[in-house]
Amino acid sequence: MFKWFNKKKNKEEVIVRKEALEDYRKPLSKKLDTNIKLIKESIGHNPDVLIREFKVGGSNLKAAIVHIDGLADTKLIDEQILKPLMLELPKINGSKVATTIKNKLKNSIITTAYIKEVETLDKCILQILSGSTTLFINGNNKALILDTPGWEVRAPQEPDTEPAVRGPKDGFVETLRNNIIRLRRRIKDPNLVIEKFQVGRRSVTNIAMVYIRDIANKTAVDEIRIRLEERLDVDDIIDSGFIAQAIKDDFLSPFPQLMFTERPDRVVAALMEGRVAIVTDNTPSVLIAPVNYTMFIQAPEDYYESWIYNSLVRILRYITTFLSIFLPSLYVSLVSFHQGLIPTKLAITIAATREGVPFPSLIEALIMEATLEILREAGLRLPKPIGQAVGIVGGLVIGEAAVNAGIVSPIMVVIVALTAISSFATPQYSIGITFRTLRFGAIIAAGFFGLYGVLMFFILISIHVIKLKSFGVEYLAPFAPVRIRDLKDTLIRAPLLLMKRRPQLLKTQDENRRGE
């Protein structure tokens, strides 16, 4: 009965929503008063909606402009719209057809760069709420949309989550237009394609899919476009994270299947490889797809320094990723089940430090890891100066107090500290969250089954990652399946002169990125 009632209620809500949408989609009237009345009924109850009625060119012809205070540039409206129409325009004969007057205003009077005609109420309201100014003329059933953006924009700065010693120091901001400009400045190629979409039934968020036409794989581009059009039928899109969760291949996987970045140079490098970028308005985080695992271990500055040094750094990163997942679990399994594998002197030292500890190593590891996560989360949520102090002082004080109280052993504090430091070496925050999640699973497996549990956990994760795909690209490529040509940019970074071709796993249209 309740299911039937809920279905009936949802059906009624859909009908009401459709009727409301039909009211908004009604065509504009030729009467100015009717159009202004429709605007007032829809958004006129808000105090920041400004409606200015006036007469064109000193005649009796009525007109009106509508804009949002704060979203539209008032100075631009005064100088390029109101002043030419009211003061500088020669006196208009009232007997002229309104369409003729509208065309004259559009072609020779109004000096804004972007002018568009619309015929329905919903399009007028959408443009007004987006920061444009709408011009209504009495006797004409079409409105002119004038581009007059005037909101404040944050100055570009280096992203806090992706710092680099060398390389560009600018980053994306919360405005779609400015982010597109940063890509345009770096890629002066006529084949750069920018496809714009509007998603979110209520938020109507602007997003752009960016790729290079003669490089990107057409199948991957079409697949991303289809998912953007079909999977984003929601009320609002607040951040690009909403998009990533909606269009990724496997929503149950803990591994990120799209890359988040605030660095324009990283996005440009991905576009040059044949990938696709998804730029979202109101957020500085840009999505890159398709991706593979090795992308999350690489940093932009890997290509700005010597290949020898950066190859060494990459090898260290791969080692630290393994340690950040399996170091505590290996310790738990060795101490609890396989003491014979520990060297004698080290085993005696560990036994001495664990004397008096009331918990088994599994509970001890879980307590310390949970404490570390709590401190990390507290440091993120607090203001920066306080958060840093809480993270450092809290770790030292709680660790020392726990050891003195006999709750945990000193060797466990060392293991957890090494694990935390290893996790900080990961360049991408999103993959770091995955490692932190998998760490707890590995610890539990080690606590119940020892090294066999750790090995089985590793095998299960490997099977999952091998089967995982990102828009048709194997997640673990070029390791599985093996592509020898692509291995030159994985564990080591070969000299740039030798990387003449784009990654084979992306199946790009143009494989060559260097001339002869």
DRENVO-667825 format. One line per 5 residues: number of its first residue (from 1); their letters; for each residue x, y, z of C-alpha. Coordinates in nm, 4 decimals. Layout:
REM residues N
NUM	A	X:Y:Z | ... .
REM end
This chain:
REM residues 516
1	MFKWF	0.0000:0.0000:0.0000 | 0.2788:0.2382:0.0931 | 0.4644:0.1558:-0.2306 | 0.1484:0.2329:-0.4303 | 0.1019:0.5597:-0.2401 .
6	NKKKN	0.4662:0.6637:-0.2952 | 0.4451:0.5817:-0.6666 | 0.1242:0.7848:-0.6987 | 0.2821:1.0740:-0.5070 | 0.5988:1.0687:-0.7207 .
11	KEEVI	0.3850:1.0577:-1.0364 | 0.1877:1.3611:-0.9205 | 0.5138:1.5470:-0.8432 | 0.6443:1.4702:-1.1934 | 0.3203:1.6017:-1.3471 .
16	VRKEA	0.3390:1.9208:-1.1414 | 0.7051:1.9709:-1.2396 | 0.6241:1.9193:-1.6086 | 0.3384:2.1698:-1.5883 | 0.5703:2.4224:-1.4223 .
21	LEDYR	0.8306:2.3690:-1.6950 | 0.5666:2.4209:-1.9637 | 0.4737:2.7536:-1.8028 | 0.8366:2.8630:-1.8181 | 0.8731:2.7548:-2.1806 .
26	KPLSK	0.5852:2.9674:-2.3064 | 0.6771:3.2140:-2.5862 | 0.7271:3.5814:-2.5104 | 0.4517:3.8305:-2.5799 | 0.4746:4.1378:-2.8027 .
31	KLDTN	0.3497:4.3458:-2.5118 | 0.6255:4.4739:-2.2847 | 0.3981:4.4845:-1.9791 | 0.3084:4.1174:-2.0224 | 0.6746:4.0121:-2.0447 .
36	IKLIK	0.7700:4.2181:-1.7390 | 0.4787:4.0650:-1.5488 | 0.6004:3.7132:-1.6368 | 0.9513:3.8002:-1.5175 | 0.8178:3.9407:-1.1904 .
41	ESIGH	0.6027:3.6327:-1.1300 | 0.8973:3.3963:-1.1847 | 1.2005:3.5688:-1.0270 | 1.0805:3.9212:-0.9424 | 1.0207:3.8312:-0.5759 .
46	NPDVL	1.3988:3.8436:-0.5216 | 1.5323:4.1863:-0.4214 | 1.8473:4.1511:-0.6342 | 1.6486:4.1197:-0.9589 | 1.6607:4.4699:-1.1089 .
51	IREFK	1.4077:4.5768:-1.3728 | 1.4705:4.9122:-1.5445 | 1.2031:5.0467:-1.7787 | 1.2802:5.3389:-2.0136 | 1.1954:5.4946:-2.3503 .
56	VGGSN	1.4184:5.4389:-2.6515 | 1.5736:5.7380:-2.8306 | 1.3527:6.0037:-2.6776 | 1.0397:5.8489:-2.8352 | 0.7358:5.6818:-2.6845 .
61	LKAAI	0.8748:5.3353:-2.7606 | 0.9020:5.1492:-2.4294 | 1.1785:4.9071:-2.3425 | 1.3146:4.7413:-2.0288 | 1.6286:4.5656:-1.9134 .
66	VHIDG	1.6444:4.2939:-1.6469 | 1.9583:4.1778:-1.4669 | 2.0823:4.0428:-1.1333 | 2.2598:4.2851:-0.9023 | 2.6111:4.1538:-0.8401 .
71	LADTK	2.6148:3.9067:-1.1294 | 2.5976:4.1713:-1.4032 | 2.8398:4.4610:-1.4438 | 2.6398:4.7755:-1.3650 | 2.9001:5.0082:-1.5163 .
76	LIDEQ	2.8991:4.8105:-1.8408 | 2.5189:4.8256:-1.8531 | 2.5148:5.2011:-1.7978 | 2.7805:5.2852:-2.0575 | 2.7109:5.0341:-2.3354 .
81	ILKPL	2.3360:4.9745:-2.3079 | 2.1379:5.2440:-2.1270 | 2.3417:5.5460:-2.2381 | 2.3349:5.4640:-2.6142 | 1.9657:5.3709:-2.6055 .
86	MLELP	1.8434:5.6687:-2.4031 | 2.0802:5.9564:-2.4818 | 2.3001:5.8937:-2.7852 | 2.0408:5.7354:-3.0133 | 1.8742:5.9763:-3.2582 .
91	KINGS	1.5048:6.0264:-3.1992 | 1.3113:5.7266:-3.3298 | 0.9903:5.7631:-3.5185 | 0.7237:5.5824:-3.3171 | 0.5586:5.4584:-3.6333 .
96	KVATT	0.8535:5.2329:-3.7210 | 0.8049:4.8611:-3.6877 | 0.9397:4.7247:-3.3594 | 1.1337:4.4504:-3.5425 | 1.3175:4.7132:-3.7489 .
101	IKNKL	1.4077:4.9045:-3.4355 | 1.5264:4.5863:-3.2680 | 1.7527:4.5025:-3.5625 | 1.8947:4.8547:-3.5615 | 1.9714:4.8322:-3.1900 .
106	KNSII	2.1332:4.4929:-3.2397 | 2.3435:4.5848:-3.5438 | 2.4520:4.9455:-3.4911 | 2.3668:5.0801:-3.1453 | 2.4456:4.8330:-2.8662 .
111	TTAYI	2.8212:4.7814:-2.8324 | 2.8413:4.4665:-2.6185 | 3.0393:4.1868:-2.7819 | 2.7808:3.9112:-2.7413 | 2.4156:3.9548:-2.8463 .
116	KEVET	2.1658:3.6735:-2.8847 | 1.7926:3.6598:-2.9560 | 1.5585:3.4358:-2.7552 | 1.1864:3.3733:-2.7889 | 1.0846:3.1902:-2.4699 .
121	LDKCI	1.0605:3.2854:-2.1049 | 1.2786:3.0017:-1.9733 | 1.5747:3.1060:-2.1893 | 1.5430:3.4654:-2.0703 | 1.5373:3.3601:-1.7051 .
126	LQILS	1.8333:3.1255:-1.7497 | 2.0448:3.3992:-1.9080 | 1.9454:3.6516:-1.6413 | 2.0414:3.4092:-1.3639 | 2.3724:3.3454:-1.5431 .
131	GSTTL	2.4770:3.7102:-1.5259 | 2.3536:3.8394:-1.8622 | 2.1205:4.1334:-1.9200 | 1.7928:4.0847:-2.1075 | 1.6466:4.3672:-2.3199 .
136	FINGN	1.2726:4.3673:-2.3906 | 1.1215:4.6016:-2.6537 | 0.7514:4.6786:-2.6704 | 0.5938:4.5397:-2.9850 | 0.8501:4.2630:-3.0340 .
141	NKALI	0.8173:3.9035:-2.9136 | 1.1931:3.8419:-2.9052 | 1.4309:3.9509:-2.6321 | 1.7966:4.0440:-2.6725 | 2.0482:3.8729:-2.4438 .
146	LDTPG	2.3490:4.0953:-2.3734 | 2.6634:3.9494:-2.2181 | 2.7461:4.1619:-1.9116 | 2.9256:3.9411:-1.6548 | 3.0400:4.1286:-1.3477 .
151	WEVRA	3.0953:3.8870:-1.0585 | 3.4184:3.8743:-0.8616 | 3.6803:3.6163:-0.9616 | 3.9493:3.4715:-0.7354 | 4.3022:3.5477:-0.8484 .
156	PQEPD	4.4848:3.2391:-0.9819 | 4.7417:3.0890:-0.7479 | 4.9360:2.7691:-0.7064 | 4.7080:2.4845:-0.5872 | 4.7611:2.3942:-0.2224 .
161	TEPAV	4.7005:2.0237:-0.2902 | 4.9505:2.0002:-0.5804 | 5.2570:2.2079:-0.4955 | 5.5598:2.1883:-0.7235 | 5.9186:2.3023:-0.6775 .
166	RGPKD	5.9509:2.3824:-1.0463 | 5.6871:2.4614:-1.3053 | 5.3985:2.7064:-1.3548 | 5.2577:2.8572:-1.0374 | 4.9087:2.9420:-1.1630 .
171	GFVET	4.6040:2.7259:-1.1058 | 4.2435:2.6938:-1.2061 | 3.9765:2.9098:-1.0421 | 3.5999:2.8780:-0.9950 | 3.5035:3.0347:-1.3290 .
176	LRNNI	3.4631:2.8201:-1.6396 | 3.5567:3.0998:-1.8785 | 3.8834:3.1786:-1.6991 | 3.9794:2.8110:-1.6859 | 3.9220:2.7724:-2.0594 .
181	IRLRR	4.1418:3.0780:-2.1160 | 4.4262:2.9120:-1.9244 | 4.4075:2.6150:-2.1588 | 4.3831:2.8376:-2.4658 | 4.6984:3.0254:-2.3635 .
186	RIKDP	4.8951:2.7011:-2.3622 | 4.7403:2.5262:-2.6651 | 4.7206:2.7452:-2.9746 | 4.5894:2.4664:-3.1944 | 4.2785:2.5058:-3.4135 .
191	NLVIE	4.2016:2.1383:-3.3446 | 4.1376:2.2124:-2.9769 | 3.7662:2.1359:-2.9308 | 3.5515:2.2737:-2.6473 | 3.2042:2.1204:-2.6207 .
196	KFQVG	2.9763:2.2886:-2.3670 | 2.6894:2.1267:-2.1756 | 2.4406:2.2426:-1.9158 | 2.3687:1.9869:-1.6434 | 2.1545:1.9970:-1.3310 .
201	RRSVT	1.7835:2.0657:-1.3606 | 1.7908:2.3392:-1.0965 | 2.1542:2.4494:-1.0788 | 2.1975:2.4519:-1.4612 | 2.5747:2.4203:-1.4242 .
206	NIAMV	2.7933:2.4851:-1.7280 | 3.0553:2.2218:-1.8042 | 3.2957:2.1869:-2.0957 | 3.4495:1.8765:-2.2498 | 3.7905:1.9642:-2.3933 .
211	YIRDI	4.0011:1.7505:-2.6265 | 4.2215:1.7777:-2.9353 | 4.0255:1.6603:-3.2387 | 4.3033:1.4896:-3.4366 | 4.4673:1.3226:-3.1322 .
216	ANKTA	4.1966:1.1940:-2.8958 | 4.0403:0.8540:-2.9517 | 3.6944:0.9113:-3.1026 | 3.5405:0.6132:-2.9238 | 3.6505:0.7425:-2.5823 .
221	VDEIR	3.5292:1.0952:-2.6653 | 3.1881:0.9655:-2.7738 | 3.1581:0.7502:-2.4617 | 3.2355:1.0440:-2.2317 | 2.9881:1.2639:-2.4184 .
226	IRLEE	2.7113:1.0025:-2.3879 | 2.7689:0.9612:-2.0146 | 2.7643:1.3372:-1.9592 | 2.4342:1.3647:-2.1422 | 2.2615:1.0598:-1.9924 .
231	RLDVD	2.3907:1.0176:-1.6361 | 2.3659:1.3735:-1.5046 | 1.9889:1.4097:-1.4826 | 2.0018:1.5492:-1.1276 | 1.8908:1.8668:-0.9549 .
236	DIIDS	2.2328:2.0159:-0.8931 | 2.6011:1.9778:-0.9743 | 2.7973:2.1550:-0.7009 | 3.1437:2.0201:-0.7753 | 3.3195:1.8110:-1.0376 .
241	GFIAQ	3.3162:1.5251:-0.7853 | 2.9452:1.4802:-0.8612 | 3.0318:1.4278:-1.2271 | 3.3168:1.1853:-1.1531 | 3.0925:0.9647:-0.9387 .
246	AIKDD	2.8164:0.9642:-1.2015 | 3.0190:0.8781:-1.5126 | 3.2887:0.6408:-1.3843 | 3.2832:0.2760:-1.4887 | 3.2681:0.0959:-1.1527 .
251	FLSPF	3.1072:0.2865:-0.8654 | 3.1950:0.0059:-0.6196 | 3.5695:0.0315:-0.6800 | 3.7808:0.2198:-0.4236 | 4.0219:0.3295:-0.6976 .
256	PQLMF	3.9677:0.6682:-0.8653 | 3.8762:0.6291:-1.2332 | 3.9091:0.9967:-1.3195 | 4.1860:1.2309:-1.2135 | 4.1234:1.5567:-1.0288 .
261	TERPD	4.3695:1.8396:-1.0795 | 4.3910:2.2154:-1.0350 | 4.7079:2.2517:-1.2443 | 4.6687:2.3743:-1.6060 | 5.0033:2.2229:-1.7075 .
266	RVVAA	4.8870:1.8764:-1.6021 | 4.5654:1.9145:-1.8028 | 4.7568:2.0334:-2.1102 | 4.9953:1.7382:-2.0856 | 4.6964:1.5017:-2.0646 .
271	LMEGR	4.5312:1.6627:-2.3688 | 4.8535:1.6277:-2.5656 | 4.8587:1.2568:-2.4822 | 4.5074:1.2135:-2.6219 | 4.2985:1.2323:-2.3068 .
276	VAIVT	3.9843:1.4372:-2.2404 | 3.9383:1.7124:-1.9810 | 3.6054:1.7999:-1.8176 | 3.5983:2.1569:-1.6873 | 3.3149:2.2456:-1.4487 .
281	DNTPS	3.1920:2.5920:-1.3579 | 3.2112:2.6983:-0.9903 | 3.5000:2.4628:-0.9054 | 3.8765:2.4721:-0.9708 | 3.8989:2.0915:-0.9961 .
286	VLIAP	3.9231:1.9676:-1.3544 | 3.8623:1.6020:-1.4438 | 4.0890:1.4027:-1.6753 | 3.9759:1.0816:-1.8473 | 4.0579:0.8109:-1.9322 .
291	VNYTM	4.3236:0.7358:-1.6717 | 4.5461:0.4489:-1.5635 | 4.7187:0.3710:-1.2351 | 5.0601:0.5064:-1.3310 | 4.9166:0.8581:-1.3823 .
296	FIQAP	4.8510:0.8887:-1.0080 | 5.2151:0.8149:-0.9248 | 5.3477:1.0807:-1.1628 | 5.3912:1.4504:-1.0851 | 5.4092:1.7368:-1.3405 .
301	EDYYE	5.7608:1.8320:-1.2351 | 5.8825:1.4818:-1.3282 | 5.9233:1.6192:-1.6798 | 6.0879:1.9480:-1.5804 | 6.4094:1.8025:-1.4331 .
306	SWIYN	6.6711:1.5427:-1.5281 | 6.5325:1.2004:-1.6224 | 6.7888:1.0261:-1.4012 | 6.6823:1.2004:-1.0821 | 6.3107:1.1755:-1.1577 .
311	SLVRI	6.3403:0.8054:-1.2409 | 6.4884:0.7496:-0.8947 | 6.2068:0.9526:-0.7378 | 5.9442:0.7495:-0.9217 | 6.0902:0.4219:-0.8004 .
316	LRYIT	6.0782:0.5593:-0.4455 | 5.7133:0.6563:-0.4974 | 5.6204:0.3034:-0.6008 | 5.7980:0.1691:-0.2926 | 5.6197:0.4157:-0.0639 .
321	TFLSI	5.2796:0.3252:-0.2137 | 5.3445:-0.0388:-0.1229 | 5.4601:0.0557:0.2274 | 5.1598:0.2843:0.2869 | 4.9249:-0.0107:0.2288 .
326	FLPSL	5.1101:-0.3169:0.3596 | 5.3709:-0.2068:0.6181 | 5.1392:-0.2255:0.9251 | 4.9846:-0.5535:0.8028 | 5.3274:-0.7103:0.7497 .
331	YVSLV	5.4264:-0.6123:1.1032 | 5.1049:-0.7558:1.2494 | 5.1408:-1.0845:1.0596 | 5.5069:-1.1325:1.1541 | 5.4550:-1.0517:1.5237 .
336	SFHQG	5.1353:-1.2574:1.5591 | 5.1986:-1.5625:1.3387 | 5.5459:-1.5777:1.1846 | 5.7947:-1.4824:1.4556 | 6.0461:-1.7234:1.3054 .
341	LIPTK	6.0858:-1.5012:1.0006 | 6.2100:-1.2116:1.2147 | 6.5875:-1.1947:1.2836 | 6.6647:-1.3107:1.6365 | 6.8016:-0.9820:1.7735 .
346	LAITI	6.5129:-0.7846:1.6224 | 6.2604:-1.0346:1.7572 | 6.4074:-0.9984:2.1092 | 6.3899:-0.6187:2.0803 | 6.0279:-0.6269:1.9641 .
351	AATRE	5.9338:-0.8686:2.2435 | 6.0979:-0.6407:2.5008 | 5.9149:-0.3315:2.3744 | 5.5805:-0.5165:2.3719 | 5.6177:-0.6333:2.7332 .
356	GVPFP	5.3228:-0.5050:2.9323 | 5.1115:-0.4052:2.6281 | 4.7599:-0.5392:2.7020 | 4.6395:-0.5630:2.3395 | 4.7341:-0.8013:2.0603 .
361	SLIEA	4.9180:-0.6488:1.7668 | 4.5991:-0.6365:1.5535 | 4.4094:-0.4194:1.8033 | 4.7235:-0.2150:1.8652 | 4.7636:-0.1405:1.4929 .
366	LIMEA	4.3957:-0.0554:1.4480 | 4.4040:0.1841:1.7452 | 4.7098:0.3684:1.6154 | 4.5857:0.3847:1.2560 | 4.2442:0.5095:1.3673 .
371	TLEIL	4.4123:0.7730:1.5861 | 4.6247:0.8837:1.2917 | 4.3161:0.9188:1.0706 | 4.1347:1.1182:1.3380 | 4.4301:1.3563:1.3728 .
376	REAGL	4.4549:1.3923:0.9964 | 4.0831:1.4688:0.9631 | 4.0943:1.7147:1.2525 | 4.3881:1.8944:1.0921 | 4.1968:1.9290:0.7651 .
381	RLPKP	3.8778:2.0691:0.9208 | 4.0441:2.3256:1.1461 | 4.1888:2.6572:1.0216 | 4.5331:2.6083:0.8675 | 4.7524:2.7500:1.1481 .
386	IGQAV	4.5610:2.5565:1.4136 | 4.5280:2.2442:1.1976 | 4.9022:2.2129:1.1449 | 4.9657:2.2520:1.5168 | 4.7036:1.9890:1.6025 .
391	GIVGG	4.8495:1.7440:1.3508 | 5.2109:1.7755:1.4680 | 5.1656:1.8322:1.8419 | 4.8750:1.5882:1.8657 | 5.0748:1.3113:1.7002 .
396	LVIGE	5.3762:1.3637:1.9234 | 5.1823:1.4029:2.2492 | 4.9379:1.1170:2.1925 | 5.2105:0.8810:2.0661 | 5.4381:0.9540:2.3627 .
401	AAVNA	5.1518:0.9318:2.6103 | 5.0307:0.6019:2.4641 | 5.3802:0.4504:2.4917 | 5.4282:0.5737:2.8514 | 5.0857:0.4401:2.9479 .
406	GIVSP	5.1728:0.0981:2.8047 | 4.8811:0.0979:2.5596 | 5.1010:0.0568:2.2511 | 5.4616:-0.0396:2.1937 | 5.7276:0.2022:2.0652 .
411	IMVVI	5.7888:-0.0135:1.7574 | 5.4209:0.0259:1.6597 | 5.4552:0.4044:1.6803 | 5.7546:0.3825:1.4454 | 5.5624:0.1589:1.2017 .
416	VALTA	5.2621:0.3950:1.1938 | 5.4876:0.6993:1.1502 | 5.6703:0.5382:0.8560 | 5.3340:0.4455:0.7027 | 5.2078:0.8030:0.7353 .
421	ISSFA	5.5247:0.9474:0.5816 | 5.5022:0.6990:0.2942 | 5.1418:0.7986:0.2245 | 5.2436:1.1658:0.2061 | 5.4791:1.0878:-0.0837 .
426	TPQYS	5.1832:1.0148:-0.3150 | 5.1344:1.3096:-0.5558 | 4.7562:1.2632:-0.5920 | 4.5235:1.3083:-0.2944 | 4.2477:1.0883:-0.4426 .
431	IGITF	4.4689:0.7792:-0.4755 | 4.6020:0.8480:-0.1244 | 4.2490:0.8038:0.0116 | 4.2348:0.4657:-0.1624 | 4.5615:0.3547:-0.0018 .
436	RTLRF	4.4374:0.4606:0.3424 | 4.1179:0.2588:0.2943 | 4.2985:-0.0529:0.1727 | 4.5417:-0.0344:0.4642 | 4.2705:-0.1239:0.7140 .
441	GAIIA	4.1619:-0.4221:0.5037 | 4.5201:-0.5482:0.4873 | 4.5627:-0.5109:0.8667 | 4.2459:-0.7097:0.9385 | 4.3479:-0.9830:0.6912 .
446	AGFFG	4.6912:-1.0029:0.8576 | 4.5391:-1.0183:1.2062 | 4.3267:-1.3240:1.1201 | 4.5361:-1.5171:0.8665 | 4.8914:-1.3835:0.8898 .
451	LYGVL	5.1051:-1.3553:0.5783 | 4.8586:-1.5793:0.3934 | 4.5886:-1.3223:0.4569 | 4.8112:-1.0383:0.3340 | 4.8984:-1.2360:0.0218 .
456	MFFIL	4.5327:-1.3193:-0.0503 | 4.4342:-0.9570:0.0027 | 4.7055:-0.8482:-0.2419 | 4.5890:-1.1055:-0.4991 | 4.2249:-0.9934:-0.4707 .
461	ISIHV	4.3203:-0.6281:-0.5134 | 4.5410:-0.7163:-0.8112 | 4.2581:-0.9101:-0.9788 | 4.0220:-0.6180:-0.9285 | 4.2682:-0.3620:-1.0651 .
466	IKLKS	4.3536:-0.5787:-1.3673 | 3.9834:-0.6091:-1.4559 | 3.9128:-0.2385:-1.3920 | 3.8820:-0.0035:-1.6895 | 3.8485:0.3702:-1.7330 .
471	FGVEY	3.6451:0.4498:-2.0458 | 3.7820:0.1462:-2.2258 | 4.1435:0.1863:-2.1092 | 4.2925:-0.0886:-1.8895 | 4.3595:0.0579:-1.5458 .
476	LAPFA	4.6843:-0.1299:-1.4859 | 4.8240:-0.0785:-1.8351 | 5.1012:-0.0838:-1.9497 | 5.1824:-0.3496:-1.6850 | 4.8726:-0.5601:-1.7529 .
481	PVRIR	4.8374:-0.6022:-2.0440 | 5.2052:-0.5413:-2.1091 | 5.2858:-0.2699:-2.3615 | 5.6624:-0.2456:-2.3832 | 5.6613:0.0854:-2.5681 .
486	DLKDT	5.4713:0.2557:-2.2841 | 5.6979:0.1222:-2.0074 | 5.9458:0.4035:-2.0716 | 5.7169:0.6391:-1.8762 | 5.6230:0.4225:-1.5768 .
491	LIRAP	5.8761:0.3007:-1.3190 | 6.1404:0.5129:-1.4873 | 6.1057:0.8246:-1.6956 | 6.3057:0.7935:-2.0154 | 6.4709:1.1011:-2.1703 .
496	LLLMK	6.2220:1.3228:-2.3522 | 6.4091:1.2716:-2.6801 | 6.3214:0.9001:-2.6679 | 5.9508:0.9502:-2.5949 | 5.8558:1.0169:-2.9555 .
501	RRPQL	5.5147:0.8528:-2.9475 | 5.2022:0.8956:-2.7418 | 5.0867:0.6171:-2.5049 | 4.9803:0.3123:-2.7008 | 4.7083:0.2249:-2.4481 .
506	LKTQD	4.5055:0.5363:-2.5460 | 4.4828:0.4314:-2.9135 | 4.5197:0.7886:-3.0343 | 4.4662:0.9001:-3.3933 | 4.8081:1.0642:-3.4137 .
511	ENRRG	5.0710:0.8527:-3.2362 | 5.3713:1.0730:-3.3084 | 5.4486:1.3683:-3.0828 | 5.8014:1.4388:-3.2083 | 5.9330:1.4918:-3.5562 .
516	E	6.2205:1.3061:-3.7132 .
REM end
